[in-house]
Amino acid sequence: MENFNGFIPLIKERVYVHTSAVLVGDIHIDEDASIWPLVAARGDVNHIRIGKRTNIQDATVLHVSRAYPDNPDGFPLIIGNDVTVGHKCMLHGCILKNRILVGMGAIVMDGVVVEDDVFIGAGTLVPPNKVLKSGYLYVGNPMVQKRKLTEKELTFLKTSAQNYVTLKQAYLDEAS
């Protein structure tokens, strides 16, 4: 964790951050979240917020966009509760609400808003400023709304997050 411009990452209780993860700047990580190996999170020109029970998996890049004349607030990165972000994703200046699964290698760009209860398929590219509606699977490059999620998939969103809470706790227990 690195200080930048007077900000140092704020890590709440029961959070696991792997020693190889790099966290810089204005980043807040809420309870029971986990940050896995080789994650790079840079809150240097805007802020990053990560919610409760959210897991950010290996080699994911989290970044933001600075303010500029056409967008005076820039684009922070906001990730809600019970979100699973798969390996090698790129999340850049977007908002992910709650109970979302972002498949491996997905890219979500500036200004995107992902509503609650969404699956983003592996390798999907979500172009800037799109809104992904609640309750759907999105896939492709560029992404398309594929179909409504099943009840089983909706249940799995919370199960996936809870599985990572259990795993991160095992890592924390092993370290103590």
Secondary structure, DSSP 4 states (H G I P E B T S, - for coil): -B-BTTB--EE-TT-EE-TT-EEEEEEEE-TT-EE-TT-EEEEEEEEEEE-TT-EE-TT-EEE-B--BTTBTT-B-EEE-SS-EE-TT-EEES-EE-SSEEE-TT-EE-TT-EE-SSEEE-TT-EE-TT-EE-TTEEEEETTEEEEEEPPHHHHHHHHHHHHHHHHHHHHHHHHH-
